[in-house]
Amino acid sequence: MVLLAGAVMGGCGDAGATITRLTVGSAGPDPYVLMSGTDQQKIKPSPRGGGTEDGDAPGLYGGTRRAASCDPAKLVAFLQANPDKAAAWASVHKIRPADVPRFVSRLTPVLLRVDTLVTNHGFKNGKATRMPAVLQAGMGVLVNEYGTPVVKCNCGNPLTPPDSEISAGNADYTGASWPGFTKRKVTKIRPRRQVTRFVLVDPEARMGFQRPAATTGELDGPPMEVPREELAAPSPDGSGTMDPSVSPQDSLPPDSPSDEPGTPDPSDGPSPGGDVPGQEVPGDEVPGDEVPGDDTGAGSGQDPSGEPPIEETSAGAPPPSIEPAGMVRRRGTI
């Protein structure tokens, strides 16, 4: 009888999982600290929500050009002033409390454009808590060099990938919902090989731009066309499809008619370069024994100060056989 019960429970898989919905502007349970102004209440979600998306997919994340809603420096200052919380926070990412500033300095502030499944870690009774959660599109997060969310900005909570056995479609949900929420649009983010630039989309989905990894908007590239994937209708499974009949030529905002993709604006100051979004940059290979959360530099594998990397580990190492992200077509060029 005991064996039968065990077999039945094993067959249920993730049937008992409960996922907490966390809406834009909600800190959720057990926050580390409350920070305002990190989320975007009105954002045009990506049409390709659902299933699994690569962390370096153009348009997966959003943001405001030359501005960042998250303030990494403020988070670091808070943790340094609260050693008990710093110790719990660092334990989630498997680093030492003293290494929190260096770890955070390699993160990139973005806005979610899909309802995203994560493991949210709060702080209660001196220890880190954990629970599966889905974050509403429009929430500000910090992502690591593998393109996965690692900090929830409005409360400072560390984030890790969802447990592999949790299925968004089969789980139960609790917490306030939001318009347009469906289980089939809940998205898991898959880590990629080290990302040097993210192709973001503005909240209204009228233009795209590049943000170099580990920067907070000061080095954002000039306006560019919205990635073609964002202009296509979602497929039946909820993921975006590329419709060759859709032309992106009208995707730029009215006040930027002369901005060509990849063409620096003299008023923009230094540009991060003319790399094609998604094209792998030579020298960005991640050693096979490194995993997301390792203290490698953004695109360099070394701390800018010349100090040797810190040995950090976290779950969810990117698959070794991942192909480089595809090239994004620019107007008139390939």
Phi, psi and chi 1 to 4 in degrees:
 res  aa     phi    psi   chi1   chi2   chi3   chi4
   1 MET       -  -40.5 -178.0   64.8   71.3      -
   2 VAL   -63.1  -42.0  174.2      -      -      -
   3 LEU   -63.2  -38.0  -68.2  177.0      -      -
   4 LEU   -64.7  -43.1  176.8   59.8      -      -
   5 ALA   -62.2  -41.0      -      -      -      -
   6 GLY   -64.0  -38.6      -      -      -      -
   7 ALA   -65.1  -39.4      -      -      -      -
   8 VAL   -65.6  -43.1  171.9      -      -      -
   9 MET   -63.9  -40.4  -68.6  179.2   64.4      -
  10 GLY   -64.2  -35.1      -      -      -      -
  11 GLY   -70.5  -21.9      -      -      -      -
  12 CYS   -72.5  -21.3  -69.2      -      -      -
  13 GLY    58.7 -115.5      -      -      -      -
  14 ASP   -99.9   21.8   56.1    8.4      -      -
  15 ALA   -59.5  -27.4      -      -      -      -
  16 GLY   -89.9   -0.4      -      -      -      -
  17 ALA   -69.6  138.7      -      -      -      -
  18 THR  -123.2  125.4  -60.5      -      -      -
  19 ILE  -108.2  131.4  -61.1  173.4      -      -
  20 THR   -90.4  125.9  -59.4      -      -      -
  21 ARG   -81.9  131.5  -74.5 -179.4  -66.2 -122.0
  22 LEU  -121.0  114.8  -63.3  177.4      -      -
  23 THR   -82.8  160.4   59.5      -      -      -
  24 VAL   -55.0  131.6  164.9      -      -      -
  25 GLY    88.3   -7.4      -      -      -      -
  26 SER   -96.5  127.4  168.6      -      -      -
  27 ALA   -74.1  -29.2      -      -      -      -
  28 GLY    82.1 -178.2      -      -      -      -
  29 PRO   -74.0  149.2   26.7  -34.4      -      -
  30 ASP    55.0   52.4  -53.3  -33.8      -      -
  31 PRO   -72.5  150.6   29.8  -36.1      -      -
  32 TYR   -75.1  -44.3  -83.2   72.5      -      -
  33 VAL  -158.6  151.7   59.8      -      -      -
  34 LEU   -98.8  125.9  -60.9  179.8      -      -
  35 MET  -128.4  129.8  -64.8 -173.5  179.9      -
  36 SER   -97.1  162.0   60.5      -      -      -
  37 GLY    75.0   18.2      -      -      -      -
  38 THR   -95.9  -17.7   66.0      -      -      -
  39 ASP  -108.3  160.7  -60.6  -14.4      -      -
  40 GLN  -112.1  110.9  178.5   62.7 -111.4      -
  41 GLN   -65.0  -36.2  -65.4  -71.1  -18.7      -
  42 LYS  -119.6  109.5  -65.6 -177.8  179.1  179.9
  43 ILE  -138.1  142.4 -171.5  171.6      -      -
  44 LYS   -83.9  111.2 -175.3  175.0 -179.0 -179.3
  45 PRO   -66.1  158.2  -16.5   30.3      -      -
  46 SER   -67.8  143.1  169.9      -      -      -
  47 PRO   -75.2   -6.3   28.8  -35.4      -      -
  48 ARG  -105.7   26.3   58.5 -174.9  176.8 -171.1
  49 GLY   -63.0  146.4      -      -      -      -
  50 GLY   115.1  148.7      -      -      -      -
  51 GLY    72.9 -139.6      -      -      -      -
  52 THR  -122.5  133.5  -59.7      -      -      -
  53 GLU  -121.9  145.9  -70.5  -75.0  -12.6      -
  54 ASP   -73.9  140.9  -67.0  -28.5      -      -
  55 GLY   -66.0  -14.7      -      -      -      -
  56 ASP  -106.8   13.1   62.6  -11.7      -      -
  57 ALA   -64.5  127.1      -      -      -      -
  58 PRO   -58.0  128.6  -24.7   35.4      -      -
  59 GLY    86.0   -3.8      -      -      -      -
  60 LEU   -62.1  -39.6  173.3   64.6      -      -
  61 TYR  -110.6  159.8  -64.3  118.1      -      -
  62 GLY  -123.8 -176.1      -      -      -      -
  63 GLY   170.1  172.2      -      -      -      -
  64 THR  -102.6  125.6  -60.1      -      -      -
  65 ARG   -59.3  133.1 -177.8  169.6  171.6  -96.7
  66 ARG    65.0   22.3  -71.4 -173.8  166.7 -177.2
  67 ALA  -148.8  151.6      -      -      -      -
  68 ALA  -133.9  128.1      -      -      -      -
  69 SER   -74.9  -31.2   55.4      -      -      -
  70 CYS   -83.5  146.6  -63.2      -      -      -
  71 ASP  -120.9   90.5 -170.2  -21.3      -      -
  72 PRO   -58.2  -37.4  -23.4   34.5      -      -
  73 ALA   -64.4  -38.0      -      -      -      -
  74 LYS   -66.4  -38.6 -175.9  179.9  -67.4 -173.5
  75 LEU   -62.9  -44.6  173.2   62.6      -      -
  76 VAL   -62.5  -44.2  169.2      -      -      -
  77 ALA   -60.8  -40.2      -      -      -      -
  78 PHE   -65.0  -46.2  171.1   81.0      -      -
  79 LEU   -64.8  -37.5  -67.3  174.3      -      -
  80 GLN   -65.8  -29.0  -70.5  177.6  -33.2      -
  81 ALA   -83.8   -9.6      -      -      -      -
  82 ASN  -131.2   81.8  -64.7  -90.4      -      -
  83 PRO   -58.0  -34.2  -22.7   33.4      -      -
  84 ASP   -65.8  -41.3   56.6  -23.8      -      -
  85 LYS   -71.6  -35.4  -68.5 -173.5  174.3 -178.5
  86 ALA   -62.0  -40.2      -      -      -      -
  87 ALA   -65.5  -43.0      -      -      -      -
  88 ALA   -67.1  -42.4      -      -      -      -
  89 TRP   -60.8  -47.3 -163.8   97.3      -      -
  90 ALA   -64.5  -33.5      -      -      -      -
  91 SER   -64.5  -31.1   69.4      -      -      -
  92 VAL   -63.5  -42.1  173.0      -      -      -
  93 HIS   -93.6    7.4  -70.4  -54.2      -      -
  94 LYS    58.1   47.0  -62.7 -179.9  173.7   58.6
  95 ILE  -129.6  170.8   60.1  174.9      -      -
  96 ARG   -84.1  147.6  -62.6  171.2  -60.7  177.1
  97 PRO   -53.1  -36.3  -27.8   36.0      -      -
  98 ALA   -66.0  -19.0      -      -      -      -
  99 ASP   -95.1    3.9  -62.6  -33.0      -      -
 100 VAL   -58.8  -46.3  167.6      -      -      -
 101 PRO   -57.8  -42.7  -26.8   36.9      -      -
 102 ARG   -68.5  -39.0 -171.2 -176.1  -54.8 -178.5
 103 PHE   -61.6  -47.9  178.8   88.4      -      -
 104 VAL   -67.6  -32.7  173.7      -      -      -
 105 SER   -63.9  -16.1   72.9      -      -      -
 106 ARG  -100.1   11.6  -68.9  177.6  173.4  140.3
 107 LEU   -99.7  161.4  -54.3 -179.3      -      -
 108 THR  -125.5  127.2  -51.6      -      -      -
 109 PRO   -79.1  131.7   26.7  -31.3      -      -
 110 VAL  -146.0  171.7  -62.1      -      -      -
 111 LEU  -110.4  138.4  -66.1  172.8      -      -
 112 LEU   -68.6  139.9  -62.7  177.6      -      -
 113 ARG  -117.2    2.4  -61.5 -171.2   66.3 -120.6
 114 VAL  -135.1  152.9  -66.8      -      -      -
 115 ASP   -68.4  117.1  -63.4  -21.2      -      -
 116 THR  -113.8  131.1  -56.4      -      -      -
 117 LEU   -88.0  128.3 -174.0   61.7      -      -
 118 VAL  -143.5  175.1  -62.6      -      -      -
 119 THR  -106.5  118.5  -59.7      -      -      -
 120 ASN   -96.6  129.0  178.0   42.1      -      -
 121 HIS  -112.6  113.4  -59.8  -97.1      -      -
 122 GLY   -94.8 -169.3      -      -      -      -
 123 PHE  -131.5  122.4  179.8   82.1      -      -
 124 LYS  -151.1  132.7 -174.3  176.0 -177.4  179.7
 125 ASN    54.4   38.6  -62.8  -33.2      -      -
 126 GLY    79.9    5.1      -      -      -      -
 127 LYS  -133.1  161.1  -62.7 -179.1  179.6  180.0
 128 ALA   -79.9  134.5      -      -      -      -
 129 THR  -101.4  171.8   63.0      -      -      -
 130 ARG  -149.1  143.8   58.5  176.5  -73.8  135.5
 131 MET  -159.9  146.0   70.0  173.0 -172.8      -
 132 PRO   -71.5  137.1   23.0  -30.3      -      -
 133 ALA  -145.4  152.8      -      -      -      -
 134 VAL  -114.9  125.1   56.2      -      -      -
 135 LEU   -95.6  130.4  -50.3 -177.9      -      -
 136 GLN   -69.0  143.8 -177.9 -175.4    5.5      -
 137 ALA   -56.0  135.5      -      -      -      -
 138 GLY   108.8  -10.2      -      -      -      -
 139 MET   -80.8  139.3 -168.3  168.4  -71.9      -
 140 GLY   -82.2  134.3      -      -      -      -
 141 VAL  -139.2  162.4  -63.1      -      -      -
 142 LEU  -104.7  131.4  -64.6  174.3      -      -
 143 VAL  -110.9  151.4  -63.2      -      -      -
 144 ASN   -89.1 -174.8   62.5   12.0      -      -
 145 GLU   -71.5   -3.8   64.0  -92.7   38.1      -
 146 TYR  -102.4    3.4  -61.8   96.2      -      -
 147 GLY    83.6   14.7      -      -      -      -
 148 THR  -108.0  142.9   56.4      -      -      -
 149 PRO   -65.8  133.5  -20.4   33.2      -      -
 150 VAL  -128.1   -7.8  -67.7      -      -      -
 151 VAL  -144.9  134.8  178.6      -      -      -
 152 LYS   -93.1  112.9 -177.0  171.3  175.7  -73.8
 153 CYS   -67.4  -36.5  -67.7      -      -      -
 154 ASN   -73.2   -6.7   64.7   12.5      -      -
 155 CYS  -139.9   -4.1   61.3      -      -      -
 156 GLY    76.0    3.5      -      -      -      -
 157 ASN   -66.4  134.5  -74.3   14.0      -      -
 158 PRO   -70.9  146.4   21.8  -29.0      -      -
 159 LEU  -121.7  146.9  -54.8  172.8      -      -
 160 THR  -133.2  165.8   56.1      -      -      -
 161 PRO   -60.3  155.4  -24.5   35.0      -      -
 162 PRO   -68.4  153.0   26.2  -34.7      -      -
 163 ASP   -59.5  140.5  -66.7  -21.7      -      -
 164 SER   -63.3  -27.4   58.1      -      -      -
 165 GLU   -81.8   -6.7   64.8  -89.4   15.8      -
 166 ILE   -83.4  127.9  -68.1 -179.0      -      -
 167 SER  -110.9  122.4  168.1      -      -      -
 168 ALA   -61.0  -31.9      -      -      -      -
 169 GLY   -77.6  -24.6      -      -      -      -
 170 ASN  -103.2   -9.2  -64.9  -26.3      -      -
 171 ALA   -81.7  162.8      -      -      -      -
 172 ASP   -91.5  155.5  -65.0  -37.4      -      -
 173 TYR  -124.5  145.3  -72.3   80.5      -      -
 174 THR  -133.4  163.2 -173.8      -      -      -
 175 GLY    94.6  162.8      -      -      -      -
 176 ALA   -59.8  139.8      -      -      -      -
 177 SER   -94.9 -175.4 -173.5      -      -      -
 178 TRP  -146.7  158.7   49.8   82.1      -      -
 179 PRO   -57.9  132.7  -24.4   34.2      -      -
 180 GLY    88.7   -4.0      -      -      -      -
 181 PHE   -71.3  129.4  171.9   81.0      -      -
 182 THR  -144.0  152.7   63.2      -      -      -
 183 LYS   -59.0  -37.1  -68.4 -177.7  178.2 -178.0
 184 ARG   -70.8  -13.4   69.1  179.9 -177.6   84.7
 185 LYS   -97.2   -2.2  -71.5 -173.2  177.3 -179.7
 186 VAL   -70.7  130.2  174.7      -      -      -
 187 THR  -118.9  137.1  -53.9      -      -      -
 188 LYS   -98.1  140.6  -68.7 -176.6  178.1 -178.4
 189 ILE  -101.1  124.9  -53.0  -60.9      -      -
 190 ARG   -96.0  128.0  176.2  168.3   49.9 -152.3
 191 PRO   -64.4  146.2   23.2  -32.3      -      -
 192 ARG  -118.0  174.3  -65.9  -70.3  -74.0  175.7
 193 ARG   -63.9  161.0  -66.4 -168.1 -178.5  -83.1
 194 GLN   -46.6  124.1 -162.9  163.8   14.6      -
 195 VAL   -93.7  130.4 -175.3      -      -      -
 196 THR  -101.6  -25.1   58.4      -      -      -
 197 ARG  -143.4  140.7  -72.6  177.9  174.4   83.9
 198 PHE  -107.3  135.7  -66.3   92.2      -      -
 199 VAL   -94.5  106.4  178.5      -      -      -
 200 LEU  -100.5  163.0  -52.5 -176.9      -      -
 201 VAL  -124.0  137.9  173.0      -      -      -
 202 ASP   -68.2  161.8   77.3  -47.6      -      -
 203 PRO   -55.5  -32.0  -28.9   36.7      -      -
 204 GLU   -86.9   -0.7  -65.7   79.8   22.3      -
 205 ALA    58.3   40.2      -      -      -      -
 206 ARG  -102.6  -17.9  -63.1  167.6   60.7 -158.8
 207 MET  -154.8  160.8   72.1  172.3 -177.0      -
 208 GLY  -115.5  169.7      -      -      -      -
 209 PHE  -165.2  159.7   60.0   93.3      -      -
 210 GLN   -95.4  139.3  -68.2 -172.7   15.5      -
 211 ARG  -124.6  115.0  174.5  167.0  -67.4  173.7
 212 PRO   -59.5  143.0  -22.0   33.7      -      -
 213 ALA   -59.4  146.7      -      -      -      -
 214 ALA    67.9   24.0      -      -      -      -
 215 THR  -122.9  162.4   64.2      -      -      -
 216 THR  -118.6   29.3   55.8      -      -      -
 217 GLY   112.9  -22.0      -      -      -      -
 218 GLU   -67.6  -21.5   66.1  -80.7    2.4      -
 219 LEU  -113.8   19.9  -64.9  179.5      -      -
 220 ASP   -58.4  141.9  -73.7   -8.1      -      -
 221 GLY   -75.7  175.3      -      -      -      -
 222 PRO   -69.0  164.1   26.9  -35.4      -      -
 223 PRO   -58.0  145.1  -23.5   34.1      -      -
 224 MET  -143.2  172.3   57.0 -173.2  -71.5      -
 225 GLU   -64.1  148.2  -65.2  171.2  -11.7      -
 226 VAL   -64.0  135.1  173.0      -      -      -
 227 PRO   -51.2  139.5  -27.0   35.1      -      -
 228 ARG   -57.4  -31.6  -71.7  179.8   62.9   93.8
 229 GLU   -60.1  -28.2  -67.0   88.3  -21.6      -
 230 GLU   -76.9  -16.4  -66.0  -57.6  -52.7      -
 231 LEU   -94.3   -2.7  -56.4  176.9      -      -
 232 ALA   -95.6  152.9      -      -      -      -
 233 ALA   -72.7  147.5      -      -      -      -
 234 PRO   -66.8  147.5   24.5  -32.4      -      -
 235 SER   -78.0  169.3   62.3      -      -      -
 236 PRO   -56.1  -28.7  -27.0   35.1      -      -
 237 ASP   -86.9    4.7   64.1   -4.0      -      -
 238 GLY    94.4   -5.1      -      -      -      -
 239 SER   -93.5  155.8   60.6      -      -      -
 240 GLY   -72.7  148.1      -      -      -      -
 241 THR  -125.1  154.7   58.5      -      -      -
 242 MET   -99.3  111.9 -167.2  166.9 -178.5      -
 243 ASP   -95.5  110.3 -176.6   -6.8      -      -
 244 PRO   -65.5  -14.6   23.1  -32.6      -      -
 245 SER   -82.4   -9.1   66.7      -      -      -
 246 VAL   -88.6  128.7  177.1      -      -      -
 247 SER  -104.3  132.2  172.9      -      -      -
 248 PRO   -89.6   10.7   33.8  -34.0      -      -
 249 GLN   -67.2  -21.2   62.7 -177.3    6.1      -
 250 ASP  -100.8   16.6  -63.0  -36.4      -      -
 251 SER   -83.4  -14.6   59.9      -      -      -
 252 LEU   -75.5  149.3  -72.6  178.1      -      -
 253 PRO   -65.0  152.5   21.8  -31.6      -      -
 254 PRO   -57.5  -29.2  -22.6   32.0      -      -
 255 ASP   -85.5    6.3   58.3  -10.3      -      -
 256 SER  -131.4   50.1  -57.3      -      -      -
 257 PRO   -68.4  -22.2   27.2  -34.4      -      -
 258 SER   -98.0   -1.6   62.1      -      -      -
 259 ASP   -77.8  112.1  -78.5  -36.9      -      -
 260 GLU   -92.1  144.7  -67.5  -67.0  -27.8      -
 261 PRO   -55.9  128.8  -21.2   31.1      -      -
 262 GLY    83.5   -2.6      -      -      -      -
 263 THR   -93.9  115.6  -58.3      -      -      -
 264 PRO   -62.1  142.1  -18.0   30.5      -      -
 265 ASP   -92.5  122.2 -176.7  -16.9      -      -
 266 PRO   -53.4  -29.0  -24.4   33.4      -      -
 267 SER   -81.7   -5.7   64.7      -      -      -
 268 ASP   -81.8  -17.1  -73.5  -17.1      -      -
 269 GLY    77.7 -157.8      -      -      -      -
 270 PRO   -59.4  138.5  -20.1   31.3      -      -
 271 SER  -109.1  146.4  170.5      -      -      -
 272 PRO   -69.5    1.4   25.6  -33.7      -      -
 273 GLY   117.7  171.6      -      -      -      -
 274 GLY  -102.4   26.1      -      -      -      -
 275 ASP   -61.8  142.8  -64.9    2.4      -      -
 276 VAL   -71.9  128.7  177.7      -      -      -
 277 PRO   -56.7  134.0  -22.7   30.9      -      -
 278 GLY    91.1  -15.1      -      -      -      -
 279 GLN   -77.1  128.7 -176.7  174.4   -4.2      -
 280 GLU   -67.9  134.5 -171.2  168.7   -0.6      -
 281 VAL   -91.0  129.1  179.3      -      -      -
 282 PRO   -55.2  142.0  -22.7   31.7      -      -
 283 GLY    90.2    2.8      -      -      -      -
 284 ASP  -100.5   19.5  -73.5  -23.9      -      -
 285 GLU   -67.7  138.6  -71.4  -64.1  -36.4      -
 286 VAL   -96.9  125.7  177.8      -      -      -
 287 PRO   -53.9  146.1  -22.8   31.1      -      -
 288 GLY   -63.1  -20.3      -      -      -      -
 289 ASP   -96.3   10.3   59.5  -10.2      -      -
 290 GLU  -100.0  149.4  -66.9 -177.4   -1.3      -
 291 VAL  -131.0  162.7  -63.8      -      -      -
 292 PRO   -54.1  136.6  -26.4   33.7      -      -
 293 GLY   103.2  -15.1      -      -      -      -
 294 ASP   -61.9  144.9  -79.3   -2.3      -      -
 295 ASP   -83.0   65.1 -161.6   13.7      -      -
 296 THR   -98.5  154.8   57.0      -      -      -
 297 GLY   -72.6  158.1      -      -      -      -
 298 ALA   -70.6   98.3      -      -      -      -
 299 GLY    83.9    0.2      -      -      -      -
 300 SER  -123.7  -21.6   65.8      -      -      -
 301 GLY    75.0    9.8      -      -      -      -
 302 GLN  -150.1  142.9  180.0  175.6  -36.8      -
 303 ASP   -65.6  135.8 -177.5   67.9      -      -
 304 PRO   -55.5  -25.6  -24.0   32.7      -      -
 305 SER   -77.5   -7.8   66.1      -      -      -
 306 GLY    93.3   -3.0      -      -      -      -
 307 GLU   -72.4  147.8  -61.8  179.6   17.7      -
 308 PRO   -65.7  150.1   23.2  -32.5      -      -
 309 PRO   -61.9  149.9   -0.3    3.7      -      -
 310 ILE   -85.7  138.6  -59.8  168.7      -      -
 311 GLU   -79.9  101.9  -64.6 -177.2   -1.1      -
 312 GLU  -120.7  150.0  -57.0  164.0   -5.2      -
 313 THR  -136.2  149.1   59.0      -      -      -
 314 SER  -154.2  162.7   62.4      -      -      -
 315 ALA   -71.6  157.6      -      -      -      -
 316 GLY    91.9   43.7      -      -      -      -
 317 ALA   -63.1  140.0      -      -      -      -
 318 PRO   -66.1  141.8   21.6  -30.2      -      -
 319 PRO   -59.1  138.1  -17.3   27.9      -      -
 320 PRO   -69.5  -17.1   23.0  -32.5      -      -
 321 SER  -100.1   14.0   60.1      -      -      -
 322 ILE   -67.2  134.4  -66.4  174.8      -      -
 323 GLU   -81.3  152.6  -66.1  -65.7  -28.5      -
 324 PRO   -60.0  148.6  -19.7   29.7      -      -
 325 ALA   -62.8  148.2      -      -      -      -
 326 GLY   -70.8  159.4      -      -      -      -
 327 MET   -74.3  146.1  -64.4  178.0   64.1      -
 328 VAL  -100.2  128.9  175.6      -      -      -
 329 ARG   -71.2  129.2 -177.7 -176.9  -61.6  -86.8
 330 ARG   -99.2  160.5  -64.2 -177.0  179.7 -179.6
 331 ARG   -62.2  118.3 -172.0 -175.4  -49.6  167.1
 332 GLY    80.5   -2.4      -      -      -      -
 333 THR  -136.6  170.9   61.5      -      -      -
 334 ILE  -125.6      -  -63.6 -179.8      -      -
